């Protein structure tokens, strides 16, 4: 995929799918801004990409996406970074950062962490970067979801603080929310130049289920992840959606292996999508669309 002259932001870019996507995007000629939580890991990732792709233009920014204050700061840093390189538009935002929590822990904003990082962070960051994305002739918002969203239902108004917390259910809810967000975004921006997609990466050999979890969950994930594919596989789908001109007119939201995939019935439920959007605006302090 040729991504020359495209500016792309990738969250969770220090390891796994995010790092591979950043590396592949750099190889394809994109101007890459990677985002990570740890400054040292960000620098290590930048150096590794620069070594593997000497002609790459890659910059890393640091932000904890569990903090809405830091997300606002990140958006400002992205805008400044683009301006410093004489770029006035953002072509692609890849909302890849995600986490699995074994216990119910609240963020500084008083929101359950899985929902905050996996859904509200992409929701807020996309809105803050929308003016830059709108300046692109074909802006893309690509959010990494999961097939774990199937057979999942939830009450959006209770996602902030679910009464009964199970790590897997919270994760499933957040991944369903990713697709609902993409669905409603496209409905609300039907006449705009920015299009949203959600990606099913499949079972991938990453460490997402081995962080912030107990010993048993880590052991289960360790045995399961070894059955997964390389991060190169979902990276291909992400970059396909980032650069393929034809998909800008596609009505398909959910993609796997560079092809459309049918999401769950709940993932395109208009009423559920609207309720989630309203609750997300409430929790992030954003204004509702006019007439919503």
Backbone torsions as a table, in degrees:
resi	resn	phi	psi	omega
1	UNK	NA	128.8	179.4
2	UNK	-89.7	114.7	-180.0
3	UNK	-116.1	23.5	179.6
4	UNK	-60.4	140.2	179.5
5	UNK	69.3	15.1	175.7
6	UNK	-108.6	137.1	176.0
7	UNK	-100.0	129.3	-175.0
8	UNK	-133.6	132.2	176.1
9	UNK	-107.7	132.7	-178.6
10	UNK	-129.4	118.1	177.3
11	UNK	-87.2	155.3	-177.6
12	UNK	62.7	43.3	-169.2
13	UNK	-96.8	11.9	-178.5
14	UNK	-93.5	-10.3	-178.2
15	UNK	-159.0	167.8	172.8
16	UNK	58.7	-139.0	-176.7
17	UNK	-60.9	-40.5	-177.6
18	UNK	-63.5	-44.9	179.1
19	UNK	-64.1	-45.1	-178.9
20	UNK	-62.2	-40.2	178.9
21	UNK	-65.4	-40.5	177.5
22	UNK	-62.9	-43.6	178.7
23	UNK	-63.2	-47.3	-178.6
24	UNK	-66.6	-37.2	178.0
25	UNK	-65.9	-39.0	177.2
26	UNK	-63.7	-43.4	176.5
27	UNK	-58.3	-35.4	-176.6
28	UNK	-82.4	1.2	174.0
29	UNK	96.2	8.0	-178.7
30	UNK	-77.2	156.6	168.8
31	UNK	-87.4	111.9	-169.5
32	UNK	-106.4	129.0	170.2
33	UNK	-115.1	111.1	177.5
34	UNK	-94.8	150.4	-179.8
35	UNK	-126.5	133.8	176.8
36	UNK	-146.2	168.6	-178.3
37	UNK	-85.8	-34.2	-171.2
38	UNK	-104.5	119.6	-178.0
39	UNK	-56.7	-40.5	-178.8
40	UNK	-66.1	-43.3	179.2
41	UNK	-67.8	-32.6	176.3
42	UNK	-62.9	-45.1	-179.8
43	UNK	-67.2	-39.5	177.9
44	UNK	-63.3	-40.6	178.6
45	UNK	-66.2	-41.5	179.3
46	UNK	-62.1	-45.0	-179.6
47	UNK	-63.9	-39.8	-179.4
48	UNK	-64.9	-43.6	178.5
49	UNK	-64.3	-41.7	179.9
50	UNK	-64.2	-33.8	178.2
51	UNK	-71.3	-44.0	-178.2
52	UNK	-75.8	-25.7	-179.9
53	UNK	-136.4	79.8	-172.6
54	UNK	-55.4	-27.9	-178.2
55	UNK	-88.9	4.0	-175.2
56	UNK	-71.9	148.1	169.6
57	UNK	-110.7	103.0	-176.2
58	UNK	-136.1	132.3	-179.2
59	UNK	-129.2	139.5	178.2
60	UNK	-113.3	139.0	175.1
61	UNK	-119.5	151.2	-176.4
62	UNK	-109.1	131.8	176.7
63	UNK	-162.1	143.1	172.4
64	UNK	-95.7	109.8	-173.9
65	UNK	-74.8	0.0	172.0
66	UNK	-79.8	-9.7	-178.2
67	UNK	-111.4	117.4	179.0
68	UNK	-65.3	-31.9	176.5
69	UNK	-61.1	-43.2	179.7
70	UNK	-70.8	-29.5	176.5
71	UNK	-65.8	-42.1	176.5
72	UNK	-61.2	-44.0	178.7
73	UNK	-63.4	-40.7	178.9
74	UNK	-60.4	-44.3	179.6
75	UNK	-59.7	-40.0	178.1
76	UNK	-66.3	-40.3	178.8
77	UNK	-65.1	-38.6	178.6
78	UNK	-63.6	-44.8	178.9
79	UNK	-60.9	-43.1	-179.5
80	UNK	-67.3	-40.2	179.1
81	UNK	-62.0	-43.9	177.3
82	UNK	-62.8	-43.1	179.8
83	UNK	-63.2	-39.4	179.4
84	UNK	-62.3	-25.3	179.6
85	UNK	-105.7	20.5	174.6
86	UNK	59.8	38.7	177.0
87	UNK	-116.4	129.9	-177.4
88	UNK	-110.1	5.6	-178.5
89	UNK	-138.9	152.2	172.2
90	UNK	-112.1	124.9	-175.8
91	UNK	-88.7	-36.6	-174.7
92	UNK	-141.6	133.4	170.6
93	UNK	-117.7	119.5	177.9
94	UNK	-105.3	106.4	177.3
95	UNK	-85.2	87.0	-175.4
96	UNK	-103.9	-30.8	-174.7
97	UNK	-56.5	134.0	179.4
98	UNK	-158.7	164.4	179.4
99	UNK	-150.6	160.3	176.2
100	UNK	-120.6	126.4	-178.1
101	UNK	-111.9	131.6	178.3
102	UNK	-81.6	-21.4	-179.0
103	UNK	-129.5	157.0	176.8
104	UNK	-78.7	109.9	178.7
105	UNK	-127.2	137.6	-177.1
106	UNK	-98.1	147.0	176.0
107	UNK	-78.7	176.4	177.5
108	UNK	-64.1	-18.0	178.3
109	UNK	-91.3	3.8	177.1
110	UNK	78.0	28.9	-176.9
111	UNK	-122.1	140.7	177.4
112	UNK	-54.5	132.6	-167.2
113	UNK	-62.7	-41.3	-179.0
114	UNK	-59.2	-47.7	-179.7
115	UNK	-66.3	-38.7	-178.4
116	UNK	-64.4	-47.6	-175.5
117	UNK	-78.8	-44.3	-172.4
118	UNK	-79.7	-28.1	179.8
119	UNK	-118.1	-54.8	-174.1
120	UNK	-65.2	-34.4	178.3
121	UNK	-62.5	-49.6	174.9
122	UNK	-60.8	-39.1	180.0
123	UNK	-60.2	-49.6	-177.5
124	UNK	-70.1	-46.5	-177.8
125	UNK	-62.4	-39.1	178.1
126	UNK	-61.0	-44.2	179.6
127	UNK	-65.4	-40.2	-179.3
128	UNK	-68.0	-29.5	-179.1
129	UNK	-96.2	-1.0	-176.4
130	UNK	-58.8	-38.3	176.4
131	UNK	-59.0	-37.5	177.6
132	UNK	-72.7	-40.4	179.0
133	UNK	-65.0	-34.2	-178.2
134	UNK	-70.0	-19.0	178.2
135	UNK	-81.2	-11.7	176.0
136	UNK	-80.1	147.6	178.6
137	UNK	-69.3	-21.4	179.0
138	UNK	-152.6	72.6	-178.3
139	UNK	-69.7	143.2	-179.4
140	UNK	-128.9	136.0	172.6
141	UNK	-117.3	112.9	-174.8
142	UNK	-117.2	117.6	-176.9
143	UNK	-114.2	129.1	-179.2
144	UNK	-81.2	114.3	-179.9
145	UNK	-104.4	-144.2	-178.5
146	UNK	-169.6	151.2	176.1
147	UNK	-72.6	-2.7	174.3
148	UNK	-68.0	-10.0	-179.5
149	UNK	-73.0	-17.3	179.0
150	UNK	-64.8	150.0	178.8
151	UNK	56.4	40.2	-180.0
152	UNK	-128.0	136.6	173.5
153	UNK	-139.1	156.4	-178.8
154	UNK	-162.4	167.4	176.6
155	UNK	-105.2	107.3	-176.0
156	UNK	-52.0	-37.1	-176.9
157	UNK	-69.2	-13.1	179.9
158	UNK	-109.3	0.4	-177.3
159	UNK	-66.8	-26.8	178.4
160	UNK	-61.2	-35.5	-177.4
161	UNK	-152.1	77.7	-178.9
162	UNK	-62.6	138.5	-178.0
163	UNK	-60.8	-51.0	175.2
164	UNK	-105.6	125.3	-176.4
165	UNK	-109.0	122.9	170.3
166	UNK	-126.4	126.6	-174.8
167	UNK	-53.2	-44.7	-178.3
168	UNK	-66.2	-40.3	179.6
169	UNK	-66.1	-40.9	177.5
170	UNK	-61.5	-38.8	178.4
171	UNK	-66.0	-45.7	179.7
172	UNK	-60.0	-42.4	179.0
173	UNK	-61.8	-42.5	-179.0
174	UNK	-65.7	-36.3	-179.6
175	UNK	-74.3	-34.5	172.0
176	UNK	-63.7	-40.0	179.6
177	UNK	-62.1	-34.4	178.0
178	UNK	-58.7	-41.9	-178.3
179	UNK	-75.8	-40.7	176.3
180	UNK	-59.2	-39.7	177.2
181	UNK	-61.5	-46.6	-179.3
182	UNK	-63.4	-41.5	179.3
183	UNK	-60.9	-49.8	-176.4
184	UNK	-72.8	-33.3	176.5
185	UNK	-58.3	-47.4	-178.4
186	UNK	-66.3	-34.2	178.0
187	UNK	-66.5	-42.6	-178.0
188	UNK	-74.8	-23.8	-177.7
189	UNK	-118.5	38.6	-175.3
190	UNK	-59.5	-30.5	-177.0
191	UNK	-102.4	9.4	-178.1
192	UNK	-94.3	172.0	-179.5
193	UNK	-88.8	-1.3	-178.1
194	UNK	-103.6	133.3	-176.8
195	UNK	-127.3	142.3	-178.2
196	UNK	-110.7	144.8	177.1
197	UNK	-137.0	155.3	171.3
198	UNK	-121.0	141.2	-175.6
199	UNK	-114.8	133.3	169.6
200	UNK	-93.7	108.4	-177.2
201	UNK	-78.3	-11.2	-173.2
202	UNK	77.5	-172.5	175.4
203	UNK	-79.1	116.2	-173.8
204	UNK	-118.8	144.1	-179.6
205	UNK	-78.1	82.6	176.7
206	UNK	-132.5	175.2	-175.7
207	UNK	-102.2	16.8	-173.4
208	UNK	-58.2	-36.0	-177.8
209	UNK	-86.0	6.3	-178.0
210	UNK	-110.0	7.2	179.4
211	UNK	-111.0	142.7	176.7
212	UNK	56.1	32.9	179.3
213	UNK	-129.5	165.5	177.1
214	UNK	-76.8	175.9	-175.8
215	UNK	-63.7	-41.9	-178.2
216	UNK	-63.7	-46.4	179.8
217	UNK	-61.9	-38.3	179.4
218	UNK	-65.0	-40.4	179.0
219	UNK	-65.4	-41.9	178.5
220	UNK	-62.6	-45.5	-179.1
221	UNK	-66.0	-38.6	-179.1
222	UNK	-60.4	-43.3	-179.9
223	UNK	-70.8	-33.5	-178.2
224	UNK	-75.6	-39.6	-174.0
225	UNK	-66.8	-26.0	179.4
226	UNK	-66.0	-15.6	176.2
227	UNK	-87.4	-6.8	-174.4
228	UNK	-81.1	163.8	178.6
229	UNK	-83.2	167.9	176.6
230	UNK	-68.4	149.9	175.3
231	UNK	-58.8	-16.5	177.5
232	UNK	-60.9	-29.9	-176.6
233	UNK	-67.6	-56.1	177.3
234	UNK	-65.9	-28.1	178.2
235	UNK	-59.4	-38.2	179.2
236	UNK	-62.0	-40.8	179.1
237	UNK	-67.7	-41.3	179.3
238	UNK	-61.1	-46.3	-178.2
239	UNK	-72.6	-29.1	173.4
240	UNK	-60.8	-47.6	178.9
241	UNK	-67.4	-29.0	-179.7
242	UNK	-72.6	-33.3	-170.7
243	UNK	-119.2	-14.4	-177.5
244	UNK	-75.6	115.8	-176.8
245	UNK	-59.4	-35.9	-172.8
246	UNK	-65.0	-28.2	-174.1
247	UNK	-75.3	-11.5	-179.1
248	UNK	-63.4	-22.4	179.6
249	UNK	-103.6	4.1	-176.7
250	UNK	-73.4	142.7	175.3
251	UNK	-95.0	-0.9	178.7
252	UNK	-80.2	132.5	-175.2
253	UNK	-100.1	-40.6	-170.6
254	UNK	-104.5	126.7	-172.7
255	UNK	-129.7	145.3	178.2
256	UNK	-146.8	131.0	179.8
257	UNK	53.6	43.1	176.9
258	UNK	65.6	19.5	178.8
259	UNK	-134.0	152.6	176.2
260	UNK	-64.5	147.7	177.5
261	UNK	-134.9	141.0	-178.8
262	UNK	-74.2	118.6	177.1
263	UNK	-78.9	179.4	178.2
264	UNK	-68.3	161.9	179.4
265	UNK	-62.2	-37.8	179.6
266	UNK	-65.4	-27.8	-175.6
267	UNK	-68.0	-18.8	177.4
268	UNK	-124.9	33.4	177.6
269	UNK	-83.8	111.6	-174.6
270	UNK	-57.5	-42.0	-178.1
271	UNK	-67.3	-42.1	179.2
272	UNK	-66.5	-40.5	179.0
273	UNK	-61.9	-40.9	-179.4
274	UNK	-68.0	-40.8	178.7
275	UNK	-64.6	-41.4	178.6
276	UNK	-64.6	-40.9	-179.9
277	UNK	-62.5	-44.1	179.0
278	UNK	-61.6	-45.5	-179.3
279	UNK	-66.7	-37.6	179.8
280	UNK	-65.7	-40.5	176.4
281	UNK	-63.0	-41.6	179.6
282	UNK	-61.3	-44.5	-175.4
283	UNK	-76.6	-19.3	-179.5
284	UNK	-108.0	-2.4	178.3
285	UNK	75.9	20.2	178.9
286	UNK	-91.5	154.8	179.5
287	UNK	-79.6	146.0	175.7
288	UNK	-73.4	151.2	175.4
289	UNK	-58.7	151.8	-178.9
290	UNK	-60.6	129.8	178.7
291	UNK	78.6	9.1	-176.4
292	UNK	-74.3	NA	NA
